[in-house]
Amino acid sequence: MVDELTIAMPKGRIFGEALALFRQTNLTIPEEFSEDSRKLTISLPHIGLSFFLVKPIDVPTYVEYGVADLGVVGKDVLLEEDRDVYELLDLKISPCRLSVAGKPDWLVPLYPRVATKYPRIAKNYFKKQGQQVEVIRLSGSIELAPIVGLADRIVDIVSTGRTLEENGLVELEVIGSITSRLIANRASYRMKAERITSLCDQLQQVIKEGARV
């Protein structure tokens, strides 16, 4: 009997690219499984897989607690959440960068305020830079913070930079490059090692072939 693997998939921009990767491994995944579907879970016993959809920031939690054997998650979430999981594979999808941004002509005070969805990352970054900052956690519309005077700088994901430009902000420093990763529950990785390794090998081959195109 094939060990069934349960995979936590993130809602949003990563989902489509991640699902495309899985489909390219020749796994038969029904077309009706999509982010537009109201169905949050799908079981595929014929290939020994089941998927469920959660918010990106929750993926590592589901994996750490063993509700999911595997998960697809951005490196930014992994760094912020610092969960006890194995990082197995860089899927090379949804590339972006985590950056510091702000108004180009803003005179930053001695102890600036930094707004972000990533307080842990921001604190660690500025500490390494030898800068004392006050970090303000926000859950949305991060670009608004320096515009209305809530913060002097922001730390956020940047893809094209268009949103920053449209709001009169500029990218000041790049903290790091971000892609999506495949992660595993530690116990699952031991108990289902053969199946997980096989899936990783298939995904790795797809990634390599894509890189050569």
Secondary structure, DSSP 8 states (H G I E B T S, - for coil): ----EEEEEESSHHHHHHHHHHHHTT----TT-STTSS--EEEETTTTEEEEEE-GGGHHHHHHTTS-SEEEEEHHHHHHH--S-EEEEE---S-EEEEEEE-TT----SS-EEEES-HHHHHHHHHHTT---EEEE-SS-TTHHHHHTS-SEEEEEESSSHHHHHTT-EEEEEEEEE-EEEEE-HHHHHHTHHHHHHHHHHHHHHHHHHHH-
